[in-house]
C-alpha cells in the first residue's frame, strides 16, 4: 500500500507538486528575461540562482526555528507570501516595467521565503500520514520535489516558446492557489517537538550537523550531494545562460533542453517510485549515478548541437534526480522526528549552496572565456576530487 491510499496525502501531494512546479517555472522565466535584458552570463546566473542561495546559506538556521513552528500556519503564511511575490513578477511583466534590479530583488525575496519553507515542507509530510505509510510518503514527496526542479523548467520552456513571459509568470503565480485550501482543511497528526530549541538555539543547530556527520551513511550521502550539486546540478540551473551563450538559441531551443532534462527527471522519479524503498536500494544507486552525471556533463561542453545536447540533458536529469531522491530518502528513513528538520536542512544547504556556487562560477567564467570550457573542466575536476576523497578517506570502499 502506498501513501496515495491516504486521501489527505493525495490532495496534498497533487497541490504541493503544482506549487513546486510554479516555483521553477517562475525561476526559468525570470532567468530568460534577465538574459534578454542584460545578455550577461554572470547576471543571468546570479538572478536564476537567487532562488537557491538563501536556502544554502540560511537553511540550517531556519530549520532549528521551524521545529517549534505550527506547521499548518507556517505553510499557509509562507505560501501566501510566495503567491504575492509571484503576482508582483507577473504584474511588472504585464506593464513592461521589469529591470535587472526588480528581477534580482524579487528573486532574492522568493529565495528567502523558499529557505523558510524548505524545512517546513520536509517535516510536513511526516504529520500527514500514519507511520505505516511514512516511507512511501517520504519517497513520493522527495520525488515530487526533485522532479519539479527539472520538470518545472521544461514547462517554462514550453510556455515561453509557444506563448510569452507574461503567460509564463501567470501560470507560475496561479500554481500556488490549489495548495492554500488544502493546507487549511486537511487533517494532521500530532508530532514531537524539541522544547529546548528556544533556549539552546546554537546547540540545536550544531546538533543537527553532528547527527549528520556522525552517521556514516548520511555523511556519505551528503558528500555525494556536494559533488553532484557543485559539479553537475549547477549546470542545470543556468540553462537559460547555456541556451543563449553556447547554443545561440531562441526560446524554442531553451524549451527543448529544459524539456529534455525534465523528461530525464520524470523517468527517474517513476523508476524510483516503483522500486522498493529501502536504504540499501538507494545507496547502491548513488555512486554510479554520480559518476555518469559527471562524465555526461563534461561531454555537454564539447557540443553546440541542440539535439545532441538535449539527449545528454535527458541523462543529466535522470542521474541528478536519482541522486537527489536517493540521498534525501536515506536521511528521512535514518533520522528520528526530533532531528529530521535540522538534518534534512543540512542536506538542503549543501545541495543548494553547492549548486549556487557551481552555477555562479560557470556564469562568471562565461564573462571572460567561452562557457563551454568551464562545462568541460568543472565536471572533470569533480570526478578527480570524488575519486581522491574515496581513495584517501575510505580506501576505495565507499559503499
JOTA-V526660 format. One record per backbone hydrogen bond with DSSP energy under -1.0 kcal/mol. CO is the residue of the C=O (numbers start at 1). NH is the residue of the N-H. E is the energy in kcal/mol with one decimal. If there is no record, write none. Layout:
CO|NH|E, CO|NH|E
//
This chain:
2|5|-1.9, 3|6|-1.9, 6|10|-2.4, 7|11|-2.3, 8|12|-2.1, 9|13|-3.4, 10|14|-2.2, 11|15|-2.0, 12|16|-2.9, 13|17|-2.2, 14|18|-1.8, 15|19|-1.9, 16|20|-2.4, 17|21|-2.4, 18|22|-2.0, 19|23|-1.6, 20|24|-1.6, 21|25|-2.5, 22|26|-2.4, 23|27|-1.9, 24|28|-2.1, 25|29|-2.1, 26|30|-2.7, 27|31|-2.2, 28|32|-2.7, 29|33|-2.2, 30|34|-2.3, 31|35|-2.0, 32|36|-1.8, 33|37|-1.9, 34|38|-2.7, 35|39|-2.3, 40|44|-2.1, 41|45|-1.9, 42|46|-2.7, 43|47|-2.6, 44|48|-2.3, 45|49|-2.4, 49|52|-1.3, 49|53|-2.0, 52|56|-1.9, 53|57|-1.9, 54|58|-3.4, 55|59|-1.2, 58|62|-2.1, 59|63|-2.2, 60|64|-1.6, 61|65|-1.3, 62|66|-2.8, 63|67|-1.2, 65|68|-1.8, 66|69|-1.0, 70|74|-2.8, 71|75|-2.1, 72|76|-2.2, 73|77|-2.6, 74|78|-2.2, 75|79|-2.4, 76|80|-2.3, 77|81|-2.1, 78|82|-2.3, 79|83|-2.1, 80|84|-2.0, 81|85|-1.9, 82|86|-2.2, 83|87|-2.2, 84|88|-2.0, 85|89|-2.4, 86|90|-2.2, 87|91|-3.0, 88|92|-2.6, 89|93|-1.4, 90|94|-2.2, 91|95|-2.0, 92|97|-3.3, 99|103|-2.3, 100|104|-2.5, 101|105|-3.0, 102|106|-2.4, 103|107|-1.7, 104|108|-2.2, 105|109|-2.2, 106|110|-2.4, 107|111|-2.2, 108|112|-2.2, 109|113|-2.1, 110|114|-2.3, 111|115|-2.1, 112|116|-1.8, 113|117|-2.5, 114|118|-2.1, 117|121|-3.0, 118|122|-2.2, 119|123|-1.7, 120|124|-2.6, 121|125|-1.0, 123|126|-1.5, 124|127|-1.8, 125|128|-1.0, 125|129|-1.2, 127|189|-3.8, 130|133|-1.7, 131|134|-1.5, 133|137|-2.5, 134|138|-2.9, 135|139|-2.1, 136|140|-2.5, 137|141|-2.8, 138|142|-2.7, 139|143|-2.4, 140|144|-2.4, 141|145|-2.2, 142|146|-2.7, 143|147|-2.6, 144|148|-2.0, 145|149|-1.3, 147|150|-1.4, 147|151|-3.6, 148|152|-1.8, 150|154|-1.1, 151|155|-2.0, 152|156|-2.4, 153|157|-2.6, 154|158|-1.8, 155|159|-2.6, 156|160|-2.6, 157|161|-2.2, 158|162|-2.6, 159|163|-1.9, 164|168|-2.1, 165|169|-2.8, 166|170|-1.7, 167|171|-2.6, 168|172|-2.1, 169|173|-2.3, 170|174|-2.5, 171|175|-1.5, 173|176|-1.3, 174|177|-1.2, 177|180|-1.1, 179|183|-2.4, 180|184|-1.5, 181|185|-2.0, 182|186|-2.2, 194|197|-1.4, 196|200|-1.9, 200|204|-2.5, 201|205|-2.3, 202|206|-2.7, 203|207|-2.5, 204|208|-1.6, 205|209|-1.3, 206|210|-2.4, 207|211|-2.7, 208|212|-1.7, 209|213|-2.4, 210|214|-2.6, 215|219|-2.7, 216|220|-2.5, 217|221|-1.8, 218|222|-2.6, 219|223|-1.9, 220|224|-2.1, 221|225|-2.3, 222|226|-2.2, 223|227|-2.1, 224|228|-2.8, 225|229|-3.0, 226|230|-2.3, 227|231|-2.3, 228|232|-1.7, 228|233|-2.6, 229|234|-1.7, 232|235|-1.0, 232|236|-1.0, 233|237|-1.8, 236|239|-1.1, 238|242|-2.0, 239|243|-2.9, 240|244|-1.9, 241|245|-3.3, 242|246|-1.6, 242|247|-1.8, 243|249|-2.9, 250|254|-1.9, 251|255|-2.4, 252|256|-2.0, 253|257|-2.1, 254|258|-2.3, 255|259|-2.2, 256|260|-2.0, 257|261|-2.0, 258|262|-2.1, 259|263|-2.3, 260|264|-2.0, 261|265|-2.1, 262|266|-2.6, 263|267|-2.5, 264|268|-2.0, 265|269|-2.4, 266|270|-2.4, 267|271|-2.4, 268|272|-2.7, 269|273|-2.5, 270|274|-1.7, 276|278|-1.4, 278|282|-1.9, 279|283|-2.6, 280|284|-1.7, 282|285|-1.2, 285|289|-1.9, 286|290|-2.5, 287|291|-2.7, 288|292|-2.2, 289|293|-2.1, 290|294|-2.2, 291|295|-2.1, 292|296|-2.5, 293|297|-2.1, 294|298|-1.6, 295|299|-1.5, 296|300|-1.7, 299|302|-1.9, 300|303|-1.3, 305|309|-2.6, 306|310|-2.0, 307|311|-1.8, 308|312|-2.1, 309|313|-2.2, 310|314|-1.3, 311|315|-1.2, 312|316|-2.1, 313|317|-2.9, 314|318|-2.0, 315|319|-2.6, 316|320|-2.6, 317|321|-1.6, 318|322|-2.0, 319|323|-2.2, 320|324|-2.4, 321|325|-2.8, 322|326|-2.4, 323|327|-2.4, 324|328|-1.9, 325|329|-2.5, 326|330|-2.0, 327|331|-1.9, 328|332|-2.3, 329|333|-2.3, 330|334|-1.7, 331|335|-1.8, 336|340|-1.1, 339|343|-2.6, 340|344|-2.8, 341|345|-1.8, 342|346|-1.3, 343|347|-1.6, 344|348|-2.1, 345|349|-2.7, 346|350|-2.3, 347|351|-2.6, 348|352|-3.4, 349|353|-2.2, 350|354|-1.9, 351|355|-2.3, 352|356|-1.9, 353|357|-2.2, 354|358|-3.0, 355|359|-2.5, 356|360|-2.4, 357|361|-2.4, 358|362|-2.1, 359|363|-2.6, 360|364|-2.9, 361|365|-2.7, 362|366|-1.8, 364|367|-1.3, 365|368|-1.7, 365|369|-2.8, 370|373|-1.6, 371|375|-2.1, 372|376|-1.5, 373|377|-2.5, 374|378|-2.4, 377|381|-2.4, 378|382|-2.1, 379|383|-2.3, 380|384|-2.1, 381|385|-2.5, 382|386|-2.5, 383|387|-2.4, 384|388|-2.3, 385|389|-2.5, 386|390|-2.5, 387|391|-2.0, 388|392|-2.7, 389|393|-2.8, 390|394|-1.3, 390|396|-1.9, 394|397|-1.7
//
